[in-house]
Amino acid sequence: MYTASATAVTVVRGEQKKYMRSCRHWHLAKAGAERCARHLEDELRELAGDRADQMVITHAVTRTAAD
């Protein structure tokens, strides 16, 4: 099982802000989690991008132990 998350760090008028989003469901395949992570990145760009003077977005795909 895999899950995805994305983080955006922005600078707006000299003030640093951090936005985080996580996938709300589990993925059986890593490729599915990667697609979800890219969607999360797009969501963060829409949320923070218009106001940001600078922005760095990273994402992670994490493998979890199956129960």
C-alpha positions as CSV (number, residue, x, y, z in Angstrom):
1,M,0.0,0.0,0.0
2,Y,1.2,3.5,-0.8
3,T,0.1,7.0,0.2
4,A,1.1,10.4,-1.2
5,S,1.7,13.9,0.3
6,A,2.9,17.2,-1.1
7,T,4.3,20.3,0.6
8,A,4.6,23.8,-0.7
9,V,6.8,26.4,0.9
10,T,6.1,30.0,-0.3
11,V,7.5,33.4,0.3
12,V,5.0,36.2,0.1
13,R,6.3,39.7,0.8
14,G,9.2,38.3,2.8
15,E,7.0,36.0,5.0
16,Q,7.4,32.3,4.6
17,K,4.3,30.1,4.6
18,K,4.0,26.3,4.4
19,Y,1.0,24.4,2.9
20,M,0.6,20.7,3.1
21,R,-1.8,18.2,1.5
22,S,-2.0,14.5,2.0
23,C,-3.8,11.8,0.1
24,R,-7.0,10.6,1.9
25,H,-6.9,7.0,0.6
26,W,-4.4,4.2,0.1
27,H,-3.1,3.1,-3.3
28,L,-2.3,-0.5,-4.2
29,A,0.3,0.6,-6.8
30,K,3.1,3.1,-6.5
31,A,2.1,4.6,-9.9
32,G,-1.3,5.5,-8.5
33,A,0.2,7.3,-5.5
34,E,2.6,9.2,-7.9
35,R,-0.4,10.4,-9.9
36,C,-2.2,11.4,-6.7
37,A,1.0,13.3,-5.6
38,R,1.0,15.3,-8.9
39,H,-2.6,16.2,-8.3
40,L,-1.8,17.4,-4.8
41,E,1.0,19.5,-6.3
42,D,-1.4,21.1,-8.7
43,E,-3.8,21.8,-5.9
44,L,-1.1,23.5,-3.9
45,R,-0.1,25.6,-6.9
46,E,-3.6,26.8,-7.3
47,L,-3.9,27.5,-3.5
48,A,-0.6,29.3,-3.0
49,G,0.8,30.2,-6.4
50,D,-1.0,33.4,-7.2
51,R,0.3,35.2,-4.1
52,A,3.7,33.7,-3.9
53,D,6.9,35.6,-4.8
54,Q,8.8,32.3,-4.5
55,M,7.5,28.8,-4.2
56,V,9.1,25.3,-3.8
57,I,6.9,22.2,-4.0
58,T,8.0,18.7,-3.0
59,H,6.0,15.5,-2.9
60,A,6.6,12.1,-1.3
61,V,5.2,8.6,-2.0
62,T,5.4,6.4,1.1
63,R,5.1,2.7,1.2
64,T,3.2,1.4,4.3
65,A,3.1,-2.0,5.8
66,A,0.0,-4.0,4.9
67,D,-2.0,-5.1,7.9
